[in-house]
Amino acid sequence: FGHLAATGLKEMVRHNMVEHLRLELKDIVKIDSCRPCIMGKMTQKRNPKKSKTRATEPLERILTDLCGPFPVRSLCGKYYSMTFIDDES
């Protein structure tokens, strides 16, 4: 889920928003290397550009994708889904 940033914590201290909080502004430091925050801001590398060549006959080129595991089983009791696409059709 996450945590409060240093600026938010400073606001809470400055405006005395939390009873019995024994913290002073000088004690709050900004943390630039919080591992979960860094991991959460990461992005995946883009997939290569689409192929410029296309299939000219059925079943010459089949595209597939596998998704899962899903948290809930399908009506058939499966956790994964696989699709196949014929590039020519």
PyMOL Python script that loads the backbone (N, CA, C, O; Angstrom):
from pymol import cmd

cmd.read_pdbstr("""\
ATOM      1  N   PHE A   1       0.809  -1.182   0.000  1.00  0.00           N
ATOM      2  CA  PHE A   1       0.000   0.000   0.000  1.00  0.00           C
ATOM      3  C   PHE A   1       0.857   1.251   0.000  1.00  0.00           C
ATOM      4  O   PHE A   1       0.701   2.080  -0.896  1.00  0.00           O
ATOM      5  N   GLY A   2       1.723   1.424   0.927  1.00  0.00           N
ATOM      6  CA  GLY A   2       2.581   2.589   0.910  1.00  0.00           C
ATOM      7  C   GLY A   2       2.691   3.244   2.272  1.00  0.00           C
ATOM      8  O   GLY A   2       2.202   2.729   3.278  1.00  0.00           O
ATOM      9  N   HIS A   3       3.341   4.386   2.277  1.00  0.00           N
ATOM     10  CA  HIS A   3       3.534   5.124   3.519  1.00  0.00           C
ATOM     11  C   HIS A   3       3.467   6.607   3.232  1.00  0.00           C
ATOM     12  O   HIS A   3       3.518   7.038   2.080  1.00  0.00           O
ATOM     13  N   LEU A   4       3.355   7.363   4.274  1.00  0.00           N
ATOM     14  CA  LEU A   4       3.272   8.807   4.176  1.00  0.00           C
ATOM     15  C   LEU A   4       4.635   9.382   3.805  1.00  0.00           C
ATOM     16  O   LEU A   4       5.655   8.964   4.354  1.00  0.00           O
ATOM     17  N   ALA A   5       4.658  10.326   2.891  1.00  0.00           N
ATOM     18  CA  ALA A   5       5.907  10.990   2.516  1.00  0.00           C
ATOM     19  C   ALA A   5       6.340  11.927   3.643  1.00  0.00           C
ATOM     20  O   ALA A   5       5.540  12.292   4.505  1.00  0.00           O
ATOM     21  N   ALA A   6       7.610  12.307   3.624  1.00  0.00           N
ATOM     22  CA  ALA A   6       8.160  13.180   4.665  1.00  0.00           C
ATOM     23  C   ALA A   6       7.399  14.497   4.744  1.00  0.00           C
ATOM     24  O   ALA A   6       7.193  15.025   5.837  1.00  0.00           O
ATOM     25  N   THR A   7       6.980  15.036   3.599  1.00  0.00           N
ATOM     26  CA  THR A   7       6.253  16.314   3.621  1.00  0.00           C
ATOM     27  C   THR A   7       4.914  16.176   4.342  1.00  0.00           C
ATOM     28  O   THR A   7       4.507  17.083   5.068  1.00  0.00           O
ATOM     29  N   GLY A   8       4.233  15.058   4.148  1.00  0.00           N
ATOM     30  CA  GLY A   8       2.967  14.821   4.840  1.00  0.00           C
ATOM     31  C   GLY A   8       3.158  14.677   6.332  1.00  0.00           C
ATOM     32  O   GLY A   8       2.358  15.181   7.120  1.00  0.00           O
ATOM     33  N   LEU A   9       4.226  13.985   6.725  1.00  0.00           N
ATOM     34  CA  LEU A   9       4.530  13.813   8.141  1.00  0.00           C
ATOM     35  C   LEU A   9       4.862  15.158   8.782  1.00  0.00           C
ATOM     36  O   LEU A   9       4.465  15.423   9.917  1.00  0.00           O
ATOM     37  N   LYS A  10       5.587  16.002   8.057  1.00  0.00           N
ATOM     38  CA  LYS A  10       5.912  17.337   8.574  1.00  0.00           C
ATOM     39  C   LYS A  10       4.643  18.163   8.785  1.00  0.00           C
ATOM     40  O   LYS A  10       4.531  18.883   9.777  1.00  0.00           O
ATOM     41  N   GLU A  11       3.697  18.064   7.870  1.00  0.00           N
ATOM     42  CA  GLU A  11       2.431  18.788   8.010  1.00  0.00           C
ATOM     43  C   GLU A  11       1.681  18.328   9.254  1.00  0.00           C
ATOM     44  O   GLU A  11       1.111  19.142   9.981  1.00  0.00           O
ATOM     45  N   MET A  12       1.686  17.018   9.493  1.00  0.00           N
ATOM     46  CA  MET A  12       1.010  16.485  10.676  1.00  0.00           C
ATOM     47  C   MET A  12       1.639  17.025  11.951  1.00  0.00           C
ATOM     48  O   MET A  12       0.928  17.380  12.892  1.00  0.00           O
ATOM     49  N   VAL A  13       2.967  17.090  11.991  1.00  0.00           N
ATOM     50  CA  VAL A  13       3.671  17.607  13.172  1.00  0.00           C
ATOM     51  C   VAL A  13       3.431  19.110  13.306  1.00  0.00           C
ATOM     52  O   VAL A  13       3.134  19.607  14.393  1.00  0.00           O
ATOM     53  N   ARG A  14       3.563  19.825  12.193  1.00  0.00           N
ATOM     54  CA  ARG A  14       3.423  21.288  12.204  1.00  0.00           C
ATOM     55  C   ARG A  14       2.040  21.714  12.712  1.00  0.00           C
ATOM     56  O   ARG A  14       1.932  22.694  13.450  1.00  0.00           O
ATOM     57  N   HIS A  15       1.000  21.001  12.332  1.00  0.00           N
ATOM     58  CA  HIS A  15      -0.369  21.373  12.708  1.00  0.00           C
ATOM     59  C   HIS A  15      -0.897  20.566  13.888  1.00  0.00           C
ATOM     60  O   HIS A  15      -2.087  20.609  14.203  1.00  0.00           O
ATOM     61  N   ASN A  16       0.009  19.825  14.541  1.00  0.00           N
ATOM     62  CA  ASN A  16      -0.347  19.061  15.740  1.00  0.00           C
ATOM     63  C   ASN A  16      -1.594  18.194  15.502  1.00  0.00           C
ATOM     64  O   ASN A  16      -2.545  18.224  16.284  1.00  0.00           O
ATOM     65  N   MET A  17      -1.568  17.428  14.416  1.00  0.00           N
ATOM     66  CA  MET A  17      -2.730  16.641  14.000  1.00  0.00           C
ATOM     67  C   MET A  17      -2.847  15.291  14.710  1.00  0.00           C
ATOM     68  O   MET A  17      -3.905  14.663  14.673  1.00  0.00           O
ATOM     69  N   VAL A  18      -1.767  14.843  15.354  1.00  0.00           N
ATOM     70  CA  VAL A  18      -1.792  13.546  16.033  1.00  0.00           C
ATOM     71  C   VAL A  18      -1.474  13.766  17.508  1.00  0.00           C
ATOM     72  O   VAL A  18      -0.418  14.293  17.859  1.00  0.00           O
ATOM     73  N   GLU A  19      -2.406  13.354  18.360  1.00  0.00           N
ATOM     74  CA  GLU A  19      -2.188  13.510  19.799  1.00  0.00           C
ATOM     75  C   GLU A  19      -1.039  12.617  20.264  1.00  0.00           C
ATOM     76  O   GLU A  19      -0.864  11.504  19.768  1.00  0.00           O
ATOM     77  N   HIS A  20      -0.275  13.106  21.200  1.00  0.00           N
ATOM     78  CA  HIS A  20       0.810  12.366  21.850  1.00  0.00           C
ATOM     79  C   HIS A  20       1.924  11.946  20.882  1.00  0.00           C
ATOM     80  O   HIS A  20       2.679  11.019  21.177  1.00  0.00           O
ATOM     81  N   LEU A  21       2.031  12.609  19.751  1.00  0.00           N
ATOM     82  CA  LEU A  21       3.111  12.310  18.805  1.00  0.00           C
ATOM     83  C   LEU A  21       4.358  13.052  19.262  1.00  0.00           C
ATOM     84  O   LEU A  21       4.390  14.282  19.259  1.00  0.00           O
ATOM     85  N   ARG A  22       5.366  12.317  19.648  1.00  0.00           N
ATOM     86  CA  ARG A  22       6.603  12.927  20.155  1.00  0.00           C
ATOM     87  C   ARG A  22       7.631  12.962  19.040  1.00  0.00           C
ATOM     88  O   ARG A  22       8.568  12.165  19.004  1.00  0.00           O
ATOM     89  N   LEU A  23       7.438  13.887  18.148  1.00  0.00           N
ATOM     90  CA  LEU A  23       8.308  14.016  16.989  1.00  0.00           C
ATOM     91  C   LEU A  23       8.442  15.492  16.666  1.00  0.00           C
ATOM     92  O   LEU A  23       7.466  16.240  16.708  1.00  0.00           O
ATOM     93  N   GLU A  24       9.667  15.906  16.341  1.00  0.00           N
ATOM     94  CA  GLU A  24       9.901  17.296  15.989  1.00  0.00           C
ATOM     95  C   GLU A  24      10.263  17.376  14.516  1.00  0.00           C
ATOM     96  O   GLU A  24      10.742  16.408  13.926  1.00  0.00           O
ATOM     97  N   LEU A  25      10.026  18.553  13.927  1.00  0.00           N
ATOM     98  CA  LEU A  25      10.304  18.739  12.503  1.00  0.00           C
ATOM     99  C   LEU A  25      11.749  18.405  12.147  1.00  0.00           C
ATOM    100  O   LEU A  25      12.016  17.840  11.086  1.00  0.00           O
ATOM    101  N   LYS A  26      12.672  18.752  13.025  1.00  0.00           N
ATOM    102  CA  LYS A  26      14.093  18.513  12.736  1.00  0.00           C
ATOM    103  C   LYS A  26      14.426  17.022  12.679  1.00  0.00           C
ATOM    104  O   LYS A  26      15.446  16.636  12.109  1.00  0.00           O
ATOM    105  N   ASP A  27      13.569  16.185  13.268  1.00  0.00           N
ATOM    106  CA  ASP A  27      13.813  14.742  13.281  1.00  0.00           C
ATOM    107  C   ASP A  27      13.344  14.042  12.000  1.00  0.00           C
ATOM    108  O   ASP A  27      13.677  12.881  11.759  1.00  0.00           O
ATOM    109  N   ILE A  28      12.573  14.757  11.191  1.00  0.00           N
ATOM    110  CA  ILE A  28      12.023  14.147   9.978  1.00  0.00           C
ATOM    111  C   ILE A  28      12.977  14.391   8.821  1.00  0.00           C
ATOM    112  O   ILE A  28      13.264  15.535   8.466  1.00  0.00           O
ATOM    113  N   VAL A  29      13.458  13.320   8.246  1.00  0.00           N
ATOM    114  CA  VAL A  29      14.366  13.426   7.099  1.00  0.00           C
ATOM    115  C   VAL A  29      13.705  12.775   5.891  1.00  0.00           C
ATOM    116  O   VAL A  29      12.914  11.840   6.020  1.00  0.00           O
ATOM    117  N   LYS A  30      14.047  13.289   4.719  1.00  0.00           N
ATOM    118  CA  LYS A  30      13.521  12.728   3.485  1.00  0.00           C
ATOM    119  C   LYS A  30      14.329  11.485   3.137  1.00  0.00           C
ATOM    120  O   LYS A  30      15.560  11.509   3.153  1.00  0.00           O
ATOM    121  N   ILE A  31      13.638  10.418   2.828  1.00  0.00           N
ATOM    122  CA  ILE A  31      14.299   9.177   2.433  1.00  0.00           C
ATOM    123  C   ILE A  31      14.137   9.030   0.927  1.00  0.00           C
ATOM    124  O   ILE A  31      13.021   8.868   0.432  1.00  0.00           O
ATOM    125  N   ASP A  32      15.254   9.087   0.195  1.00  0.00           N
ATOM    126  CA  ASP A  32      15.195   9.000  -1.258  1.00  0.00           C
ATOM    127  C   ASP A  32      15.258   7.571  -1.773  1.00  0.00           C
ATOM    128  O   ASP A  32      14.963   7.323  -2.942  1.00  0.00           O
ATOM    129  N   SER A  33      15.639   6.629  -0.919  1.00  0.00           N
ATOM    130  CA  SER A  33      15.876   5.282  -1.427  1.00  0.00           C
ATOM    131  C   SER A  33      15.011   4.229  -0.749  1.00  0.00           C
ATOM    132  O   SER A  33      15.503   3.162  -0.381  1.00  0.00           O
ATOM    133  N   CYS A  34      13.731   4.522  -0.581  1.00  0.00           N
ATOM    134  CA  CYS A  34      12.812   3.540  -0.008  1.00  0.00           C
ATOM    135  C   CYS A  34      12.575   2.462  -1.066  1.00  0.00           C
ATOM    136  O   CYS A  34      11.961   2.729  -2.099  1.00  0.00           O
ATOM    137  N   ARG A  35      13.054   1.256  -0.812  1.00  0.00           N
ATOM    138  CA  ARG A  35      13.001   0.184  -1.817  1.00  0.00           C
ATOM    139  C   ARG A  35      11.591  -0.088  -2.353  1.00  0.00           C
ATOM    140  O   ARG A  35      11.425  -0.169  -3.570  1.00  0.00           O
ATOM    141  N   PRO A  36      10.565  -0.235  -1.497  1.00  0.00           N
ATOM    142  CA  PRO A  36       9.220  -0.463  -2.045  1.00  0.00           C
ATOM    143  C   PRO A  36       8.734   0.674  -2.944  1.00  0.00           C
ATOM    144  O   PRO A  36       8.053   0.422  -3.937  1.00  0.00           O
ATOM    145  N   CYS A  37       9.074   1.920  -2.611  1.00  0.00           N
ATOM    146  CA  CYS A  37       8.662   3.046  -3.454  1.00  0.00           C
ATOM    147  C   CYS A  37       9.368   2.994  -4.804  1.00  0.00           C
ATOM    148  O   CYS A  37       8.748   3.226  -5.842  1.00  0.00           O
ATOM    149  N   ILE A  38      10.653   2.691  -4.789  1.00  0.00           N
ATOM    150  CA  ILE A  38      11.411   2.584  -6.032  1.00  0.00           C
ATOM    151  C   ILE A  38      10.837   1.465  -6.893  1.00  0.00           C
ATOM    152  O   ILE A  38      10.649   1.640  -8.097  1.00  0.00           O
ATOM    153  N   MET A  39      10.557   0.316  -6.281  1.00  0.00           N
ATOM    154  CA  MET A  39      10.002  -0.818  -7.022  1.00  0.00           C
ATOM    155  C   MET A  39       8.631  -0.456  -7.609  1.00  0.00           C
ATOM    156  O   MET A  39       8.315  -0.847  -8.732  1.00  0.00           O
ATOM    157  N   GLY A  40       7.832   0.279  -6.860  1.00  0.00           N
ATOM    158  CA  GLY A  40       6.502   0.651  -7.327  1.00  0.00           C
ATOM    159  C   GLY A  40       6.515   1.623  -8.490  1.00  0.00           C
ATOM    160  O   GLY A  40       5.554   1.685  -9.256  1.00  0.00           O
ATOM    161  N   LYS A  41       7.593   2.384  -8.631  1.00  0.00           N
ATOM    162  CA  LYS A  41       7.690   3.365  -9.710  1.00  0.00           C
ATOM    163  C   LYS A  41       8.371   2.804 -10.955  1.00  0.00           C
ATOM    164  O   LYS A  41       8.479   3.490 -11.971  1.00  0.00           O
ATOM    165  N   MET A  42       8.829   1.553 -10.874  1.00  0.00           N
ATOM    166  CA  MET A  42       9.508   0.950 -12.018  1.00  0.00           C
ATOM    167  C   MET A  42       8.503   0.654 -13.125  1.00  0.00           C
ATOM    168  O   MET A  42       7.328   0.399 -12.860  1.00  0.00           O
ATOM    169  N   THR A  43       8.969   0.691 -14.345  1.00  0.00           N
ATOM    170  CA  THR A  43       8.127   0.337 -15.484  1.00  0.00           C
ATOM    171  C   THR A  43       8.794  -0.787 -16.253  1.00  0.00           C
ATOM    172  O   THR A  43      10.006  -0.983 -16.172  1.00  0.00           O
ATOM    173  N   GLN A  44       7.986  -1.518 -16.997  1.00  0.00           N
ATOM    174  CA  GLN A  44       8.536  -2.602 -17.795  1.00  0.00           C
ATOM    175  C   GLN A  44       9.146  -2.051 -19.067  1.00  0.00           C
ATOM    176  O   GLN A  44       8.732  -1.014 -19.584  1.00  0.00           O
ATOM    177  N   LYS A  45      10.138  -2.770 -19.554  1.00  0.00           N
ATOM    178  CA  LYS A  45      10.760  -2.429 -20.818  1.00  0.00           C
ATOM    179  C   LYS A  45       9.736  -2.658 -21.928  1.00  0.00           C
ATOM    180  O   LYS A  45       9.007  -3.649 -21.905  1.00  0.00           O
ATOM    181  N   ARG A  46       9.679  -1.756 -22.888  1.00  0.00           N
ATOM    182  CA  ARG A  46       8.713  -1.884 -23.978  1.00  0.00           C
ATOM    183  C   ARG A  46       9.028  -3.098 -24.843  1.00  0.00           C
ATOM    184  O   ARG A  46      10.185  -3.479 -25.021  1.00  0.00           O
ATOM    185  N   ASN A  47       7.975  -3.686 -25.371  1.00  0.00           N
ATOM    186  CA  ASN A  47       8.152  -4.780 -26.314  1.00  0.00           C
ATOM    187  C   ASN A  47       8.715  -4.229 -27.617  1.00  0.00           C
ATOM    188  O   ASN A  47       8.479  -3.071 -27.963  1.00  0.00           O
ATOM    189  N   PRO A  48       9.466  -5.067 -28.342  1.00  0.00           N
ATOM    190  CA  PRO A  48       9.994  -4.587 -29.622  1.00  0.00           C
ATOM    191  C   PRO A  48       8.854  -4.204 -30.567  1.00  0.00           C
ATOM    192  O   PRO A  48       7.723  -4.666 -30.414  1.00  0.00           O
ATOM    193  N   LYS A  49       9.169  -3.355 -31.543  1.00  0.00           N
ATOM    194  CA  LYS A  49       8.157  -2.938 -32.507  1.00  0.00           C
ATOM    195  C   LYS A  49       7.583  -4.143 -33.228  1.00  0.00           C
ATOM    196  O   LYS A  49       8.234  -5.180 -33.359  1.00  0.00           O
ATOM    197  N   LYS A  50       6.362  -3.988 -33.690  1.00  0.00           N
ATOM    198  CA  LYS A  50       5.691  -5.072 -34.392  1.00  0.00           C
ATOM    199  C   LYS A  50       6.473  -5.466 -35.639  1.00  0.00           C
ATOM    200  O   LYS A  50       7.134  -4.644 -36.272  1.00  0.00           O
ATOM    201  N   SER A  51       6.377  -6.731 -35.965  1.00  0.00           N
ATOM    202  CA  SER A  51       7.040  -7.245 -37.154  1.00  0.00           C
ATOM    203  C   SER A  51       6.419  -6.613 -38.395  1.00  0.00           C
ATOM    204  O   SER A  51       5.205  -6.417 -38.461  1.00  0.00           O
ATOM    205  N   LYS A  52       7.253  -6.297 -39.371  1.00  0.00           N
ATOM    206  CA  LYS A  52       6.755  -5.705 -40.611  1.00  0.00           C
ATOM    207  C   LYS A  52       6.288  -6.771 -41.587  1.00  0.00           C
ATOM    208  O   LYS A  52       5.562  -6.470 -42.535  1.00  0.00           O
ATOM    209  N   THR A  53       6.698  -8.013 -41.363  1.00  0.00           N
ATOM    210  CA  THR A  53       6.273  -9.091 -42.253  1.00  0.00           C
ATOM    211  C   THR A  53       4.976  -9.686 -41.742  1.00  0.00           C
ATOM    212  O   THR A  53       4.777  -9.817 -40.535  1.00  0.00           O
ATOM    213  N   ARG A  54       4.102 -10.043 -42.655  1.00  0.00           N
ATOM    214  CA  ARG A  54       2.821 -10.640 -42.316  1.00  0.00           C
ATOM    215  C   ARG A  54       2.715 -11.992 -43.001  1.00  0.00           C
ATOM    216  O   ARG A  54       3.328 -12.223 -44.043  1.00  0.00           O
ATOM    217  N   ALA A  55       1.946 -12.865 -42.415  1.00  0.00           N
ATOM    218  CA  ALA A  55       1.724 -14.180 -43.008  1.00  0.00           C
ATOM    219  C   ALA A  55       0.897 -14.026 -44.283  1.00  0.00           C
ATOM    220  O   ALA A  55       0.038 -13.149 -44.377  1.00  0.00           O
ATOM    221  N   THR A  56       1.166 -14.883 -45.252  1.00  0.00           N
ATOM    222  CA  THR A  56       0.417 -14.853 -46.514  1.00  0.00           C
ATOM    223  C   THR A  56      -0.496 -16.062 -46.660  1.00  0.00           C
ATOM    224  O   THR A  56      -1.329 -16.099 -47.566  1.00  0.00           O
ATOM    225  N   GLU A  57      -0.353 -17.057 -45.777  1.00  0.00           N
ATOM    226  CA  GLU A  57      -1.184 -18.259 -45.818  1.00  0.00           C
ATOM    227  C   GLU A  57      -1.672 -18.589 -44.406  1.00  0.00           C
ATOM    228  O   GLU A  57      -0.995 -18.284 -43.425  1.00  0.00           O
ATOM    229  N   PRO A  58      -2.855 -19.214 -44.308  1.00  0.00           N
ATOM    230  CA  PRO A  58      -3.337 -19.625 -42.989  1.00  0.00           C
ATOM    231  C   PRO A  58      -2.349 -20.572 -42.303  1.00  0.00           C
ATOM    232  O   PRO A  58      -1.729 -21.413 -42.953  1.00  0.00           O
ATOM    233  N   LEU A  59      -2.212 -20.426 -41.000  1.00  0.00           N
ATOM    234  CA  LEU A  59      -1.328 -21.231 -40.139  1.00  0.00           C
ATOM    235  C   LEU A  59       0.165 -21.038 -40.424  1.00  0.00           C
ATOM    236  O   LEU A  59       0.996 -21.770 -39.888  1.00  0.00           O
ATOM    237  N   GLU A  60       0.506 -20.065 -41.258  1.00  0.00           N
ATOM    238  CA  GLU A  60       1.921 -19.773 -41.522  1.00  0.00           C
ATOM    239  C   GLU A  60       2.567 -19.123 -40.291  1.00  0.00           C
ATOM    240  O   GLU A  60       3.733 -19.366 -39.980  1.00  0.00           O
ATOM    241  N   ARG A  61       1.782 -18.299 -39.607  1.00  0.00           N
ATOM    242  CA  ARG A  61       2.290 -17.612 -38.417  1.00  0.00           C
ATOM    243  C   ARG A  61       1.163 -17.539 -37.390  1.00  0.00           C
ATOM    244  O   ARG A  61       0.097 -16.985 -37.656  1.00  0.00           O
ATOM    245  N   ILE A  62       1.417 -18.105 -36.220  1.00  0.00           N
ATOM    246  CA  ILE A  62       0.431 -18.120 -35.144  1.00  0.00           C
ATOM    247  C   ILE A  62       0.956 -17.269 -33.991  1.00  0.00           C
ATOM    248  O   ILE A  62       2.087 -17.455 -33.542  1.00  0.00           O
ATOM    249  N   LEU A  63       0.139 -16.342 -33.515  1.00  0.00           N
ATOM    250  CA  LEU A  63       0.489 -15.498 -32.372  1.00  0.00           C
ATOM    251  C   LEU A  63      -0.207 -16.076 -31.149  1.00  0.00           C
ATOM    252  O   LEU A  63      -1.356 -16.509 -31.233  1.00  0.00           O
ATOM    253  N   THR A  64       0.479 -16.084 -30.017  1.00  0.00           N
ATOM    254  CA  THR A  64      -0.108 -16.654 -28.806  1.00  0.00           C
ATOM    255  C   THR A  64       0.185 -15.775 -27.598  1.00  0.00           C
ATOM    256  O   THR A  64       1.169 -15.036 -27.567  1.00  0.00           O
ATOM    257  N   ASP A  65      -0.679 -15.872 -26.619  1.00  0.00           N
ATOM    258  CA  ASP A  65      -0.492 -15.129 -25.371  1.00  0.00           C
ATOM    259  C   ASP A  65      -1.015 -15.990 -24.226  1.00  0.00           C
ATOM    260  O   ASP A  65      -2.072 -16.613 -24.332  1.00  0.00           O
ATOM    261  N   LEU A  66      -0.261 -16.014 -23.137  1.00  0.00           N
ATOM    262  CA  LEU A  66      -0.648 -16.777 -21.951  1.00  0.00           C
ATOM    263  C   LEU A  66      -0.843 -15.797 -20.802  1.00  0.00           C
ATOM    264  O   LEU A  66       0.048 -15.001 -20.508  1.00  0.00           O
ATOM    265  N   CYS A  67      -1.993 -15.849 -20.154  1.00  0.00           N
ATOM    266  CA  CYS A  67      -2.298 -14.965 -19.027  1.00  0.00           C
ATOM    267  C   CYS A  67      -2.595 -15.799 -17.788  1.00  0.00           C
ATOM    268  O   CYS A  67      -3.226 -16.852 -17.880  1.00  0.00           O
ATOM    269  N   GLY A  68      -2.143 -15.333 -16.641  1.00  0.00           N
ATOM    270  CA  GLY A  68      -2.439 -16.024 -15.395  1.00  0.00           C
ATOM    271  C   GLY A  68      -1.200 -16.126 -14.538  1.00  0.00           C
ATOM    272  O   GLY A  68      -0.137 -15.644 -14.926  1.00  0.00           O
ATOM    273  N   PRO A  69      -1.316 -16.734 -13.400  1.00  0.00           N
ATOM    274  CA  PRO A  69      -2.526 -17.353 -12.870  1.00  0.00           C
ATOM    275  C   PRO A  69      -3.500 -16.297 -12.361  1.00  0.00           C
ATOM    276  O   PRO A  69      -3.101 -15.279 -11.796  1.00  0.00           O
ATOM    277  N   PHE A  70      -4.784 -16.564 -12.572  1.00  0.00           N
ATOM    278  CA  PHE A  70      -5.838 -15.698 -12.066  1.00  0.00           C
ATOM    279  C   PHE A  70      -6.205 -16.149 -10.653  1.00  0.00           C
ATOM    280  O   PHE A  70      -6.084 -17.333 -10.341  1.00  0.00           O
ATOM    281  N   PRO A  71      -6.649 -15.232  -9.795  1.00  0.00           N
ATOM    282  CA  PRO A  71      -6.960 -15.612  -8.409  1.00  0.00           C
ATOM    283  C   PRO A  71      -8.198 -16.506  -8.286  1.00  0.00           C
ATOM    284  O   PRO A  71      -8.371 -17.196  -7.282  1.00  0.00           O
ATOM    285  N   VAL A  72      -9.052 -16.492  -9.303  1.00  0.00           N
ATOM    286  CA  VAL A  72     -10.282 -17.290  -9.273  1.00  0.00           C
ATOM    287  C   VAL A  72     -10.284 -18.226 -10.473  1.00  0.00           C
ATOM    288  O   VAL A  72      -9.908 -17.829 -11.576  1.00  0.00           O
ATOM    289  N   ARG A  73     -10.703 -19.458 -10.261  1.00  0.00           N
ATOM    290  CA  ARG A  73     -10.757 -20.433 -11.358  1.00  0.00           C
ATOM    291  C   ARG A  73     -11.855 -20.076 -12.359  1.00  0.00           C
ATOM    292  O   ARG A  73     -12.847 -19.435 -12.011  1.00  0.00           O
ATOM    293  N   SER A  74     -11.659 -20.502 -13.604  1.00  0.00           N
ATOM    294  CA  SER A  74     -12.687 -20.328 -14.629  1.00  0.00           C
ATOM    295  C   SER A  74     -13.805 -21.341 -14.396  1.00  0.00           C
ATOM    296  O   SER A  74     -13.724 -22.157 -13.478  1.00  0.00           O
ATOM    297  N   LEU A  75     -14.838 -21.290 -15.217  1.00  0.00           N
ATOM    298  CA  LEU A  75     -15.932 -22.259 -15.110  1.00  0.00           C
ATOM    299  C   LEU A  75     -15.427 -23.679 -15.332  1.00  0.00           C
ATOM    300  O   LEU A  75     -16.012 -24.636 -14.825  1.00  0.00           O
ATOM    301  N   CYS A  76     -14.332 -23.817 -16.097  1.00  0.00           N
ATOM    302  CA  CYS A  76     -13.736 -25.140 -16.355  1.00  0.00           C
ATOM    303  C   CYS A  76     -12.726 -25.528 -15.276  1.00  0.00           C
ATOM    304  O   CYS A  76     -12.145 -26.611 -15.337  1.00  0.00           O
ATOM    305  N   GLY A  77     -12.511 -24.653 -14.288  1.00  0.00           N
ATOM    306  CA  GLY A  77     -11.590 -24.962 -13.199  1.00  0.00           C
ATOM    307  C   GLY A  77     -10.143 -24.594 -13.465  1.00  0.00           C
ATOM    308  O   GLY A  77      -9.247 -25.089 -12.781  1.00  0.00           O
ATOM    309  N   LYS A  78      -9.894 -23.729 -14.453  1.00  0.00           N
ATOM    310  CA  LYS A  78      -8.525 -23.373 -14.834  1.00  0.00           C
ATOM    311  C   LYS A  78      -8.129 -22.014 -14.259  1.00  0.00           C
ATOM    312  O   LYS A  78      -8.975 -21.151 -14.023  1.00  0.00           O
ATOM    313  N   TYR A  79      -6.821 -21.845 -14.040  1.00  0.00           N
ATOM    314  CA  TYR A  79      -6.269 -20.589 -13.536  1.00  0.00           C
ATOM    315  C   TYR A  79      -5.594 -19.762 -14.628  1.00  0.00           C
ATOM    316  O   TYR A  79      -5.278 -18.594 -14.403  1.00  0.00           O
ATOM    317  N   TYR A  80      -5.371 -20.339 -15.794  1.00  0.00           N
ATOM    318  CA  TYR A  80      -4.664 -19.674 -16.885  1.00  0.00           C
ATOM    319  C   TYR A  80      -5.565 -19.566 -18.111  1.00  0.00           C
ATOM    320  O   TYR A  80      -6.524 -20.324 -18.258  1.00  0.00           O
ATOM    321  N   SER A  81      -5.249 -18.625 -18.981  1.00  0.00           N
ATOM    322  CA  SER A  81      -5.963 -18.459 -20.242  1.00  0.00           C
ATOM    323  C   SER A  81      -4.929 -18.306 -21.348  1.00  0.00           C
ATOM    324  O   SER A  81      -3.978 -17.537 -21.206  1.00  0.00           O
ATOM    325  N   MET A  82      -5.106 -19.032 -22.450  1.00  0.00           N
ATOM    326  CA  MET A  82      -4.191 -18.936 -23.577  1.00  0.00           C
ATOM    327  C   MET A  82      -4.993 -18.616 -24.834  1.00  0.00           C
ATOM    328  O   MET A  82      -6.027 -19.231 -25.098  1.00  0.00           O
ATOM    329  N   THR A  83      -4.502 -17.643 -25.609  1.00  0.00           N
ATOM    330  CA  THR A  83      -5.163 -17.290 -26.864  1.00  0.00           C
ATOM    331  C   THR A  83      -4.231 -17.569 -28.028  1.00  0.00           C
ATOM    332  O   THR A  83      -3.012 -17.465 -27.897  1.00  0.00           O
ATOM    333  N   PHE A  84      -4.804 -17.921 -29.160  1.00  0.00           N
ATOM    334  CA  PHE A  84      -4.065 -18.143 -30.400  1.00  0.00           C
ATOM    335  C   PHE A  84      -4.707 -17.289 -31.483  1.00  0.00           C
ATOM    336  O   PHE A  84      -5.932 -17.247 -31.601  1.00  0.00           O
ATOM    337  N   ILE A  85      -3.888 -16.612 -32.267  1.00  0.00           N
ATOM    338  CA  ILE A  85      -4.389 -15.790 -33.366  1.00  0.00           C
ATOM    339  C   ILE A  85      -3.614 -16.155 -34.620  1.00  0.00           C
ATOM    340  O   ILE A  85      -2.383 -16.172 -34.619  1.00  0.00           O
ATOM    341  N   ASP A  86      -4.344 -16.448 -35.689  1.00  0.00           N
ATOM    342  CA  ASP A  86      -3.728 -16.726 -36.985  1.00  0.00           C
ATOM    343  C   ASP A  86      -3.433 -15.380 -37.641  1.00  0.00           C
ATOM    344  O   ASP A  86      -4.356 -14.604 -37.889  1.00  0.00           O
ATOM    345  N   ASP A  87      -2.174 -15.094 -37.922  1.00  0.00           N
ATOM    346  CA  ASP A  87      -1.762 -13.801 -38.452  1.00  0.00           C
ATOM    347  C   ASP A  87      -2.375 -13.513 -39.822  1.00  0.00           C
ATOM    348  O   ASP A  87      -2.590 -12.350 -40.162  1.00  0.00           O
ATOM    349  N   GLU A  88      -2.654 -14.524 -40.598  1.00  0.00           N
ATOM    350  CA  GLU A  88      -3.167 -14.310 -41.956  1.00  0.00           C
ATOM    351  C   GLU A  88      -4.661 -13.998 -41.959  1.00  0.00           C
ATOM    352  O   GLU A  88      -5.129 -13.224 -42.794  1.00  0.00           O
ATOM    353  N   SER A  89      -5.401 -14.586 -41.045  1.00  0.00           N
ATOM    354  CA  SER A  89      -6.866 -14.414 -41.093  1.00  0.00           C
ATOM    355  C   SER A  89      -7.337 -13.200 -40.309  1.00  0.00           C
ATOM    356  O   SER A  89      -8.536 -12.926 -40.256  1.00  0.00           O
TER     357      SER A  89
END
""", "prot")
cmd.dss("prot")
cmd.show_as("cartoon", "prot")
cmd.util.cbc("prot")
cmd.orient("prot")
